Amino acid sequence: MERSDSLEQASQVIGRLAPSPTGGLHVGHARTFLIAWLAARSAGGRIVLRIEDIDTTRVRPGATEQAIADLEWLGFDWDSGPYVQSQRMDAYREAMELLKRKELVYPCTCTRADIERAASAPHAEDEGPTYPGTCAGRFAHDAAKLAGRSFAWRFRVPSSDVSWNDLFLGEMAINPAVRGGDFSIAREPFVPSYQLAVVVDDNAMDVNQVVRGDDLVVSTPRQILISQALGAAIKRTYGHVPLVCDASGKRLAKRDGAIKLATLRADGVDPRNLIGLLAQSCGLSETIVPSRPDNWIDVFRPGSVPRASWTFNLNEFVNRL
């Protein structure tokens, strides 16, 4: 992939939409994507579309095409992509070799469940106990002694805080040694983790603004450390938005077919009504105004997005139609 070195691109906001084809997108995804899209467009920025499909055991047939159709139905556009992670394995291997040479990773033979979980984005409820450093005494070259065995590569984290100024949460600081410890960055036979793949991709695609759900806050210090270790010159802004819950207070999930965008689309829902509802939930309007995403570019401000989670009541939404 070619990198742009122009001063204009270096100073321009470049955001991303990065659906994972492990199931249908739902209303919660739509709200986060709306905020991410507006955060870039309102700053005169560009959008990259990336399909995050390295967790091959969970990828659903046809989910990529459905995700793109959902995004287009809602009225989103993008300037480059779609890039597909499963087609970029050489880039991830190259990054791993650099981290090995720097002795920033080591082979870990702890539980297989922990190793396999690394391919998926780690949400807040998935965070296990802090890794105790059982295998931290190993060096990268010790992997040669493990030939024929499955193992993880763990990234060595410092014992100090990693700080950033969050677009929506303000000043943040997390000590990754306390919140999870050394974390899995790949497994052998080689499969990159979510953490490694997204950083390599964001670096290669010049993404300098990442907006996502606040269940991924704990991933941010890890990704900052990986980016620094890979020598990235790019300064990246992160923003984490509250999740969407259903009427019972549970986080929306892909397993709930009723709130999937494809279901709403098949039922003939006008996407402008959904965008209007989402815009209202983001503090952009006092009422529900049927609209497209680009209708809100001029009024969007990160500070308008409420910090509390938002409840989507499907029955109320349907009854308004």
C-alpha positions in Angstrom: 0.0 0.0 0.0 1.3 3.4 -0.9 1.7 6.0 1.8 1.0 9.7 1.1 3.7 12.0 2.4 2.1 15.2 1.4 1.9 18.0 4.1 -1.8 18.4 3.2 -2.6 14.8 4.0 -0.5 14.8 7.1 -2.6 17.7 8.5 -6.0 16.4 7.4 -8.2 14.4 9.6 -8.5 10.8 8.4 -11.0 8.6 10.2 -12.2 5.1 9.6 -15.3 2.9 9.5 -14.1 -0.7 10.4 -17.0 -3.2 10.6 -16.2 -6.8 11.5 -18.1 -9.4 9.4 -18.9 -11.6 12.4 -22.6 -10.9 12.2 -25.0 -8.3 11.1 -24.5 -4.6 12.1 -27.0 -3.3 14.5 -28.3 0.1 15.6 -25.5 0.5 18.1 -23.0 0.2 15.3 -24.9 2.7 13.2 -24.7 5.3 16.0 -21.0 4.8 16.6 -20.4 4.9 12.8 -22.4 8.1 12.5 -20.3 9.8 15.2 -17.1 8.6 13.6 -18.1 9.7 10.2 -19.3 13.1 11.4 -16.1 13.6 13.5 -14.0 13.3 10.3 -16.4 15.1 7.9 -17.1 18.0 10.1 -13.3 18.7 10.2 -13.1 18.5 6.4 -11.5 15.0 6.7 -11.5 11.8 4.8 -12.9 8.3 5.6 -11.3 4.9 5.2 -13.4 1.8 5.0 -11.8 -1.4 6.4 -13.2 -4.8 6.9 -11.7 -6.4 10.0 -12.0 -10.1 9.3 -8.8 -11.7 10.8 -11.0 -13.5 13.4 -11.7 -16.1 10.7 -13.4 -18.6 13.1 -16.2 -16.0 13.6 -16.6 -14.5 10.1 -20.0 -15.2 8.7 -20.5 -15.8 4.9 -21.9 -12.8 3.2 -21.4 -10.5 6.2 -18.9 -8.3 4.5 -21.3 -7.5 1.6 -24.2 -7.0 4.1 -22.1 -4.6 6.1 -21.3 -2.5 3.1 -24.9 -2.5 2.0 -26.0 -1.4 5.5 -23.5 1.5 5.5 -24.6 2.6 2.0 -28.3 2.3 3.1 -27.6 4.7 6.0 -26.0 7.2 3.6 -22.4 6.9 4.6 -19.6 7.3 2.0 -15.8 6.8 2.2 -12.8 8.0 0.3 -10.7 4.8 0.1 -11.3 1.1 0.6 -12.7 -1.3 1.4 -9.4 -2.7 2.6 -9.7 -6.3 3.9 -7.5 -7.4 6.8 -7.2 -11.0 5.7 -5.5 -9.8 2.5 -2.8 -7.9 4.5 -1.1 -10.7 6.3 2.4 -9.9 4.9 2.2 -6.4 6.5 1.4 -8.0 9.9 4.2 -10.4 9.6 6.6 -7.6 8.8 5.5 -5.7 11.9 5.9 -8.8 14.0 9.5 -9.3 12.8 10.4 -5.7 13.8 8.9 -6.2 17.3 10.9 -9.5 17.6 14.1 -7.7 16.7 13.4 -5.1 19.3 12.7 -7.8 21.9 9.4 -6.2 22.6 7.5 -9.5 22.3 8.1 -13.0 23.7 6.6 -16.4 23.2 4.0 -17.4 25.7 2.7 -21.0 26.2 -0.2 -20.2 28.6 -3.7 -21.3 28.0 -4.9 -21.9 24.5 -8.2 -20.1 25.2 -6.3 -17.0 26.0 -4.2 -17.3 22.9 -7.2 -17.8 20.6 -9.2 -14.9 22.2 -6.5 -12.5 20.9 -7.9 -12.4 17.4 -11.1 -10.6 18.5 -11.5 -7.0 19.7 -11.5 -7.3 23.5 -14.6 -5.6 24.9 -14.7 -4.5 28.5 -16.6 -7.5 29.7 -14.1 -9.9 28.1 -11.1 -8.5 30.1 -9.7 -11.3 32.2 -7.3 -11.1 35.2 -4.0 -9.3 34.7 -1.4 -11.6 33.1 1.1 -12.5 35.8 4.2 -12.6 33.5 4.6 -16.4 33.6 6.6 -16.5 30.3 8.0 -13.0 30.5 11.5 -14.3 31.0 11.7 -15.6 27.5 13.3 -13.9 24.5 12.0 -13.8 21.0 14.6 -16.4 19.8 13.2 -18.9 22.4 10.3 -19.5 19.9 12.6 -21.8 18.0 12.5 -24.2 20.9 8.7 -24.4 20.7 8.5 -25.7 17.1 5.3 -27.6 16.5 3.5 -26.1 19.4 0.9 -23.4 19.4 1.8 -20.3 21.4 1.1 -16.6 21.7 3.4 -13.7 21.2 3.0 -11.3 24.1 3.9 -7.6 24.0 5.9 -6.3 26.9 4.1 -3.3 28.5 5.8 -0.7 30.7 4.8 -0.2 34.3 3.8 3.5 33.7 0.6 5.2 32.6 -0.2 5.7 29.0 -2.1 9.0 28.5 -4.2 10.5 25.8 -6.8 13.3 25.4 -10.0 11.5 24.4 -12.4 13.4 22.1 -15.4 12.5 24.3 -13.9 11.4 27.7 -11.3 14.1 28.1 -7.9 13.4 29.7 -7.3 9.7 30.2 -4.5 7.7 31.7 -4.3 3.9 32.0 -1.5 1.7 33.3 -1.5 -1.3 31.0 0.7 -3.3 33.4 -2.2 -3.1 35.9 -5.0 -3.3 33.3 -4.3 -6.7 31.7 -0.5 -6.8 31.8 1.5 -8.1 28.8 -1.0 -8.9 26.1 -1.3 -11.2 23.2 -0.3 -9.7 19.9 -0.3 -12.8 17.6 -0.4 -16.6 17.8 1.5 -19.3 16.0 0.9 -20.7 13.5 0.9 -17.0 12.7 -2.4 -15.1 13.1 -2.2 -11.5 14.2 -4.3 -10.2 17.0 -6.8 -7.5 16.7 -4.4 -5.1 18.6 -1.6 -5.6 16.1 -3.6 -5.6 12.9 -5.5 -2.4 13.6 -2.3 -0.5 14.5 -0.5 -1.7 11.4 -3.5 -0.8 9.3 -4.1 2.6 10.8 -0.4 3.4 10.3 -0.4 2.3 6.7 -3.7 4.0 5.9 -2.7 7.3 7.6 -5.6 7.1 10.0 -5.2 9.7 12.6 -8.6 9.7 14.3 -10.2 6.6 15.8 -13.7 6.8 17.1 -15.3 3.7 18.6 -17.3 2.4 21.5 -16.1 3.0 25.1 -15.9 -0.7 25.7 -12.6 -0.5 23.8 -11.0 2.1 26.1 -8.6 -0.4 27.5 -7.3 -1.2 24.0 -6.1 2.4 23.5 -3.0 2.3 25.6 -2.0 -1.0 24.0 -2.4 0.4 20.6 -0.5 3.6 21.4 2.4 1.4 22.6 2.4 -0.8 19.5 2.3 2.2 17.2 5.3 3.8 19.1 7.2 0.5 19.0 6.7 0.3 15.2 8.2 3.8 14.8 5.0 5.5 13.5 5.4 9.2 13.2 1.6 9.8 13.0 -0.1 11.5 15.9 -3.4 9.7 16.5 -6.5 11.0 18.3 -8.8 8.6 20.0 -12.5 9.0 20.9 -14.7 6.6 22.8 -18.5 7.0 22.8 -21.0 5.4 25.1 -22.7 2.2 24.0 -26.3 1.7 23.0 -28.5 -0.5 25.2 -31.9 -2.1 24.7 -35.0 -1.3 26.8 -33.8 -3.8 29.5 -30.5 -2.0 29.8 -28.4 -4.7 28.1 -25.8 -3.7 25.5 -27.1 -4.3 21.9 -25.5 -7.4 20.5 -25.3 -9.0 17.0 -27.2 -12.0 18.2 -30.4 -9.9 18.5 -31.8 -10.0 15.0 -34.6 -7.5 15.7 -32.2 -4.6 15.9 -30.0 -5.5 13.0 -29.8 -3.0 10.2 -30.4 -5.6 7.6 -33.7 -6.5 9.3 -34.8 -2.9 9.5 -33.8 -2.4 5.8 -35.8 -5.6 4.8 -38.8 -4.3 6.7 -38.9 -1.1 4.6 -37.7 1.3 7.3 -36.7 4.7 5.9 -33.0 5.1 6.9 -33.6 8.9 7.2 -35.8 8.2 10.2 -33.1 6.1 11.9 -30.4 8.7 11.2 -32.7 11.4 12.6 -33.2 9.4 15.8 -29.5 8.8 16.1 -28.7 12.4 15.5 -31.1 13.4 18.3 -29.4 10.8 20.6 -26.1 12.6 19.9 -27.4 15.9 21.0 -27.5 17.4 17.5 -31.3 18.1 17.5 -34.1 18.4 20.0 -36.5 16.5 17.8 -36.2 13.6 15.3 -35.6 15.1 11.9 -35.6 12.7 9.0 -32.2 13.2 7.5 -29.0 11.9 6.0 -25.6 11.9 7.7 -24.3 14.8 5.6 -27.2 17.0 6.9 -25.4 17.1 10.3 -21.9 17.9 9.2 -22.1 21.6 9.9 -23.6 21.2 13.4 -21.7 18.3 14.8 -19.4 18.9 17.8 -17.8 16.1 19.9 -18.9 17.9 23.0 -22.6 17.5 22.1 -22.5 13.7 22.4 -23.9 12.7 25.8 -21.5 10.7 28.0 -24.2 8.4 29.2 -25.2 5.3 27.3 -28.3 5.7 25.1 -31.3 3.4 25.1 -32.8 2.2 21.8 -36.4 1.1 22.2 -37.3 -0.8 19.0 -41.1 -0.8 19.7 -41.1 3.0 20.3 -39.1 3.5 17.1 -41.4 1.4 15.0 -44.5 3.0 16.5 -43.2 6.5 15.4 -43.0 5.3 11.7 
